[in-house]
Amino acid sequence: MSTSRRARRALVRLILALPAWAWAGNFGFRPPRDPDDATAADLMRDLAQRILPVYQEANTEVFLANVTALQIVTGAYRAAYDSSRSLRSRRQGKPFDDLVERAILDGIYARARVLEADERLGFAEAYARSFQELVSPLDNAQAQVIMTRLETPLAVYREPLRQAFDLWRAKGSLPEADAVALVRTWLSYDSRRSVGALLPELFAAENRSRYVAQADVRIPVRAGVIHAGLVRPVGANGALPTLLRFTLDPAEDDAQRSAVKGYVGVTAYVRGRTPDGKGAVWPFVRDGEDAVAVIDWIVQQPWSDGRVAMLGDGYSGYAAWAAARRRPAALKAIATIAPMAPGIDFPMAGQIFRNAMVRWAQEHATVEPLRADVDADADPDTIWQALDARWYRGDRPYWDVDRVLLGRRSRLIRTWLTHPSHDRYWQKFLPSAEQFARIDIPVLSFAGYYGADAGALYFHHEHRRNRPQADTTLLLGPYDATSIRLGTEATLRGYSLDAVARVDLPELRYQWLDHILKGANKPALLLDRVNYQVMGADLWRHVPTLDSPERARLRLYLDTREREDPHRLSSSPSEGGGRAQLSVDLADRRDVRIPWSNALRVKQLPTRNSISFVSEPLSEDTEIDGSLRGVFDITPSRQDVDFNISLYEQTESGEYQLLFEPYDFRASYAGHRVRRRLLRAGERQVLAFTAERVTACKLAMGSRIVLLIGLNRRPDRQINYGSGKDVNSETIADARWPVRVRWHAHSYVEIATGKP
């Protein structure tokens, strides 16, 4: 008779002997004050002891997983190890899923406690032996999963545990399912805090047995050297393809993860940068030629099979495109996340400079200390918010933004400011039309609706425009740059993602690379050239192109008749004309201490410096996707103005859901990034624009569409006072009087609607 069957029969006998009250499945429980309370272990042990005799579950594998946790918490370590072993045996040959992970993790801990008692070992030695027994037989990918789970920060377990204690303290009892979940959460927390200090040494030893790592490889390039590190799996059969990341940020070193996936992982650093993050660099200038030199070096190594693919996020995504345009023969694919596009989305966006460029330069390029009067030990976000406020309150031209924020002149920032349009300085860093047309390798790009899109959209569109047959794939969803890179959570800035949107995107990128380089099946999520998640519909759509001209478009006119804000959005122009007006005093700094929210779902519309337009309730569910386009029929009071465009869904409950990251653009560049065309102050004129943002959403019947149009006056970016001079040279003195914009009856916005 199997161990699990004997355990079940013993439990049945115990259950039959229980008094009637025990069948209620509710457990009285008075939680401790917090997870670190001295009484917590005893209270959780008592709870587990009361659950164990009555616990039932029809699914044998789930039963074994939960019984293992209950047994560990009661202190029945030998029985727990037997239960975990039974579960591992049952899962043999099946997918390496959460149940297997739990069986191994719990088994390591239970076995360590058994060794500790039987052989009178110290816990550290017992845990090391148990870890080796259960992890060493796993393949590289499985072992990495277990080590990654063990690396989970303790706070990830502590906070849910604290919240659960608070919840059940108020109720005084909890149902069986919640009681078992609470025991599991407690075990995760208690076991990790017991073993956390032991893990670095155990992981290092395990990785030494699985991988060959070289920490400081020096690769000669023309007139210099590139520092790199590489990791390759031990015992690989023959040479392997290489995944290369060319970066300036040591935090992006994923060579180990690439090796886990069966590749040689190489992380090479921008000229002047070392793997420890030291050394100044001059961004964009030589990355393409240097990355190609690294590729040429890779294919000469005995472990290389002559094929290289490049990974990249942000700046390293730019570097991948910089290499691809030179078409090295060994480069077989690039896979990027939110790649940076110089002059398109950095250091300006919509031709408006952002103070974030100064922070980026200080942290990633110049690597110089902050100004002396700043508390360098404070939270970095707090530091930079305070520096932005200092800039905002001052009366200095934007030419001096580096002096205000850094306390010194930066030659790099000065160079960038000298090129406010997308002129030849920026163009030379990007593929030309002819180079885009010759890029014939597979390309994968990930982008998000919330601030991780402009660069990816630029590269994708230009590649397809100049090479219509390009093998380029784009994935879009309700993500920002961080959530794409680190993995999606259930919520993003207050918005609850649809279940289908919760995708492990870094893992999906490796699956695509396996398809390109190893002949694996193509991931189903990447079915077509453009793959996007429809928020609110819990589904993905797959289309050859986004914003197809054949698509129907929902056009909404700005109702400009005199009325209080909010104005209406309507399906036809306002009868009788009229005008809607927004006036903003660009010299007013009284809002310096009012934070700018980045929440995606709010109860109150953020209308600072803005005018709003609201549609009638939708008569049916309406699906929209793509970029917002518009034509503003306006009379401006100045020769230039910086607009901010936001689109929201106002639900029937009154909440507002932001549909894409607000889009800022300078009116004088709306028609062309290269040539500035000033507005005609005081004259009526037409301004057409396309938001360099995308979205996809199913708007519910009864919801309203809300358009918010603002004029930029923010502490964290350049302010355009509309004098017609170089915006870098303007100061508050150029404000003179509030800037006014009047919208006339033929102003409208539109976006694609209906199923593609």
Secondary structure as GFF3:
##gff-version 3
##sequence-region A 1 756
A	DSSP	alpha_helix	3	16	.	.	.	ID=ss1
A	DSSP	three_ten_helix	20	24	.	.	.	ID=ss2
A	DSSP	beta_strand	26	28	.	.	.	ID=ss3
A	DSSP	alpha_helix	40	51	.	.	.	ID=ss4
A	DSSP	alpha_helix	60	74	.	.	.	ID=ss5
A	DSSP	alpha_helix	77	90	.	.	.	ID=ss6
A	DSSP	alpha_helix	98	118	.	.	.	ID=ss7
A	DSSP	alpha_helix	123	135	.	.	.	ID=ss8
A	DSSP	alpha_helix	140	150	.	.	.	ID=ss9
A	DSSP	alpha_helix	154	171	.	.	.	ID=ss10
A	DSSP	beta_strand	173	175	.	.	.	ID=ss11
A	DSSP	alpha_helix	176	195	.	.	.	ID=ss12
A	DSSP	three_ten_helix	196	198	.	.	.	ID=ss13
A	DSSP	alpha_helix	199	210	.	.	.	ID=ss14
A	DSSP	beta_strand	211	221	.	.	.	ID=ss15
A	DSSP	beta_strand	224	233	.	.	.	ID=ss16
A	DSSP	beta_strand	240	247	.	.	.	ID=ss17
A	DSSP	three_ten_helix	250	252	.	.	.	ID=ss18
A	DSSP	alpha_helix	255	260	.	.	.	ID=ss19
A	DSSP	beta_strand	264	269	.	.	.	ID=ss20
A	DSSP	alpha_helix	287	298	.	.	.	ID=ss21
A	DSSP	beta_strand	304	313	.	.	.	ID=ss22
A	DSSP	alpha_helix	315	324	.	.	.	ID=ss23
A	DSSP	beta_strand	331	337	.	.	.	ID=ss24
A	DSSP	beta_strand	348	349	.	.	.	ID=ss25
A	DSSP	beta_strand	352	353	.	.	.	ID=ss26
A	DSSP	alpha_helix	356	360	.	.	.	ID=ss27
A	DSSP	pi_helix	361	365	.	.	.	ID=ss28
A	DSSP	alpha_helix	380	393	.	.	.	ID=ss29
A	DSSP	three_ten_helix	398	400	.	.	.	ID=ss30
A	DSSP	alpha_helix	401	406	.	.	.	ID=ss31
A	DSSP	alpha_helix	411	417	.	.	.	ID=ss32
A	DSSP	alpha_helix	424	427	.	.	.	ID=ss33
A	DSSP	alpha_helix	433	438	.	.	.	ID=ss34
A	DSSP	beta_strand	443	448	.	.	.	ID=ss35
A	DSSP	alpha_helix	454	466	.	.	.	ID=ss36
A	DSSP	beta_strand	472	477	.	.	.	ID=ss37
A	DSSP	alpha_helix	481	486	.	.	.	ID=ss38
A	DSSP	beta_strand	491	492	.	.	.	ID=ss39
A	DSSP	beta_strand	495	496	.	.	.	ID=ss40
A	DSSP	three_ten_helix	499	501	.	.	.	ID=ss41
A	DSSP	alpha_helix	505	518	.	.	.	ID=ss42
A	DSSP	three_ten_helix	524	526	.	.	.	ID=ss43
A	DSSP	beta_strand	530	534	.	.	.	ID=ss44
A	DSSP	beta_strand	539	543	.	.	.	ID=ss45
A	DSSP	beta_strand	553	558	.	.	.	ID=ss46
A	DSSP	beta_strand	567	570	.	.	.	ID=ss47
A	DSSP	beta_strand	579	584	.	.	.	ID=ss48
A	DSSP	beta_strand	601	602	.	.	.	ID=ss49
A	DSSP	beta_strand	610	615	.	.	.	ID=ss50
A	DSSP	beta_strand	622	636	.	.	.	ID=ss51
A	DSSP	beta_strand	642	650	.	.	.	ID=ss52
A	DSSP	beta_strand	656	658	.	.	.	ID=ss53
A	DSSP	beta_strand	663	666	.	.	.	ID=ss54
A	DSSP	three_ten_helix	667	669	.	.	.	ID=ss55
A	DSSP	beta_strand	685	690	.	.	.	ID=ss56
A	DSSP	beta_strand	695	699	.	.	.	ID=ss57
A	DSSP	beta_strand	704	711	.	.	.	ID=ss58
A	DSSP	three_ten_helix	727	729	.	.	.	ID=ss59
A	DSSP	three_ten_helix	732	734	.	.	.	ID=ss60
A	DSSP	beta_strand	739	744	.	.	.	ID=ss61
A	DSSP	beta_strand	748	753	.	.	.	ID=ss62
###
